[in-house]
Amino acid sequence: MDKKDFIITENYNLRLKGPGAKKIVNEFSNMLNKTVDYGDKQTTWGSVLLLKTRS
């Protein structure tokens, strides 16, 4: 993330610009696709979250 990925509002709040939001979405997607040992098998973090929310 860079300074250019944000907008400072008149109330001094930070807001993401489109390219900054895309960076976050891509990083989160990459994290969900990483493999992890779960129980006795290898699966992705996304699958673990799905299994945990179903149980």
N, C-alpha and C positions, 0 to 999 in steps of 0.2 A: 504494500500500500504506500502510496505517495501523497504528498500534500495536494497534488493536482486531482486526486480522486474525490476530494471533498469540496463542498461549498459551505462557507460560513454565512449564516443568515444574519439578519439585522439584530436578532436577539442573541447573537453569538453562539447559536447552536450549530453543530456540524451535521451536514446531510451528505449522503453518498451521491456521486454522479453515476451515470450509467456504467461507464467502464469499471469503476470501483466496485459496484454491485456485482458485475460479471466476474471480477476476480474472486470475490467472496464465494459466489455460487460455485465456481470451478474448483476452488480449494476444498469446499465442503463435499462436493461430489467426489473428488479424488480421495478424501478421507473415508467416505462411505464404501468405496470400492477396494480399499486395502484389506488384505486377508488377515485373519486372526484365528487362533485356536479357540474353538468353542466346544466344550464337551470333549468328545473324542474325534472331532473332525475339523477341517479347515473350512472357514466360510468368510464372508465379508462382514464388515461392520454394519452395513445396511441390512443384511439378513439377520444379524443378531438383534438389531433394533426391532425389526418386524416380528421376530419370534417372541421377544420380551413383551411387546405391546399386545400380542395375541394371548399371552398367558396370564 
